[in-house]
Amino acid sequence: MSEHEDRTIHESDGPDTVERKMGHRESERLHRVARRHEFGRPELTELELGKTTHKVAEVEPMDVDGVRTMTVGTIVWGVIAIALLPFLGTLESTDRIWWMWTAVAGFGLGLIGVEYCRRRKNALRMQPGKRRRTN
């Protein structure tokens, strides 16, 4: 494109002329922006609080009951406790036995947490008006 050509895009310009004036990189960027909603991105609304404006997406809260998260954490603490068993003598001699007790406490509290989350999940399932029902 020479210096004298007009880079302004007019309504009467065809797609080839528009792409030539914008350049292929800018054209590809605009196509990516236009396709974002195809990927399931929610619509954004603006919320003004004082002097600042925040963009807020209208999304449903995740329906997470916590059982899986608590189970994984409990398993990790249990594995750590088992992994520390061969080093129990070293931990005692270096005053780091608290590492073992931390892992044991994490495992024990995790078991309590798994049971709590399991009961909560079952209670929510019995009250479908409070949360969506999980399959």
C-alpha positions as CSV (number, residue, x, y, z in Angstrom):
1,M,0.0,0.0,0.0
2,S,1.5,3.3,-1.0
3,E,1.6,6.4,1.1
4,H,-1.1,8.2,-0.9
5,E,-3.8,5.4,-0.5
6,D,-6.6,6.1,2.0
7,R,-6.5,3.6,4.9
8,T,-10.0,4.7,6.1
9,I,-12.5,1.9,5.9
10,H,-15.8,3.0,4.3
11,E,-19.2,1.2,4.3
12,S,-19.0,0.8,0.6
13,D,-15.7,-1.1,0.8
14,G,-15.9,-4.8,0.1
15,P,-14.3,-7.5,2.3
16,D,-11.1,-7.7,0.2
17,T,-10.6,-3.9,0.4
18,V,-11.3,-3.9,4.1
19,E,-8.7,-6.7,4.7
20,R,-6.2,-5.0,2.5
21,K,-6.6,-1.7,4.4
22,M,-6.5,-3.4,7.9
23,G,-3.9,-5.9,7.2
24,H,-4.2,-9.7,7.8
25,R,-3.1,-9.6,11.5
26,E,-5.7,-7.1,12.5
27,S,-8.3,-8.9,10.6
28,E,-7.4,-12.2,12.3
29,R,-7.5,-10.5,15.7
30,L,-11.0,-9.2,15.0
31,H,-12.2,-12.6,13.9
32,R,-10.9,-14.1,17.2
33,V,-12.7,-11.5,19.2
34,A,-15.9,-12.1,17.3
35,R,-15.7,-15.9,17.9
36,R,-15.2,-15.6,21.7
37,H,-18.9,-16.1,22.4
38,E,-18.9,-19.3,20.4
39,F,-16.6,-20.8,23.1
40,G,-19.2,-20.3,25.8
41,R,-17.9,-17.1,27.3
42,P,-20.7,-15.2,29.1
43,E,-22.0,-11.8,28.3
44,L,-20.4,-9.0,30.4
45,T,-22.3,-6.2,32.1
46,E,-20.7,-3.1,33.6
47,L,-21.3,-2.2,37.2
48,E,-20.4,1.2,38.5
49,L,-19.3,1.5,42.1
50,G,-18.3,5.0,43.0
51,K,-15.7,6.2,40.5
52,T,-14.8,2.8,39.2
53,T,-16.5,0.6,36.7
54,H,-16.3,-3.2,37.0
55,K,-17.1,-5.8,34.3
56,V,-19.3,-8.5,35.7
57,A,-20.1,-11.8,34.0
58,E,-23.5,-13.4,34.5
59,V,-22.4,-16.9,35.4
60,E,-24.0,-19.6,37.5
61,P,-22.1,-20.6,40.7
62,M,-20.3,-24.0,40.5
63,D,-22.2,-26.8,42.1
64,V,-19.4,-28.3,44.1
65,D,-20.1,-30.4,47.1
66,G,-16.4,-30.7,48.3
67,V,-16.3,-34.4,48.7
68,R,-13.7,-34.9,45.9
69,T,-11.6,-32.1,47.1
70,M,-11.6,-33.3,50.7
71,T,-10.9,-36.9,49.6
72,V,-7.9,-35.9,47.5
73,G,-6.5,-33.8,50.3
74,T,-6.9,-36.6,52.8
75,I,-5.2,-39.1,50.5
76,V,-2.3,-36.7,50.1
77,W,-1.9,-36.3,53.9
78,G,-2.1,-40.1,54.3
79,V,0.6,-40.6,51.7
80,I,2.8,-38.0,53.4
81,A,2.4,-39.7,56.8
82,I,3.3,-43.1,55.3
83,A,6.3,-41.6,53.4
84,L,7.6,-40.2,56.7
85,L,7.5,-43.5,58.6
86,P,10.9,-44.7,57.4
87,F,12.4,-41.4,58.7
88,L,10.8,-41.5,62.1
89,G,14.2,-41.9,63.9
90,T,15.7,-39.1,62.0
91,L,12.7,-36.9,62.6
92,E,13.0,-37.6,66.4
93,S,16.7,-36.9,66.6
94,T,16.4,-33.6,64.7
95,D,13.4,-32.4,66.7
96,R,11.2,-32.5,63.5
97,I,8.8,-35.2,64.8
98,W,6.1,-32.5,64.4
99,W,6.2,-33.2,60.6
100,M,4.8,-36.6,61.3
101,W,2.1,-35.3,63.7
102,T,1.1,-32.6,61.1
103,A,0.6,-35.3,58.5
104,V,-1.4,-37.5,60.9
105,A,-3.5,-34.5,62.0
106,G,-4.1,-33.6,58.3
107,F,-5.2,-37.2,57.6
108,G,-7.5,-37.3,60.6
109,L,-9.1,-34.0,60.0
110,G,-9.5,-34.9,56.4
111,L,-11.5,-38.0,57.3
112,I,-13.8,-35.8,59.4
113,G,-14.0,-33.3,56.5
114,V,-14.9,-36.1,54.0
115,E,-17.7,-37.3,56.2
116,Y,-19.0,-33.8,56.8
117,C,-19.0,-33.0,53.0
118,R,-20.7,-36.4,52.2
119,R,-23.5,-35.7,54.7
120,R,-23.9,-32.1,53.5
121,K,-24.1,-33.4,49.9
122,N,-26.8,-35.9,50.9
123,A,-28.7,-33.2,52.8
124,L,-28.6,-30.9,49.8
125,R,-29.9,-33.6,47.6
126,M,-33.0,-34.0,49.8
127,Q,-33.7,-30.2,49.5
128,P,-33.7,-29.5,45.7
129,G,-34.9,-25.9,46.2
130,K,-31.7,-24.8,47.9
131,R,-29.2,-26.2,45.3
132,R,-29.3,-27.8,41.9
133,R,-29.6,-31.6,42.1
134,T,-26.4,-33.4,41.1
135,N,-26.5,-36.6,39.1
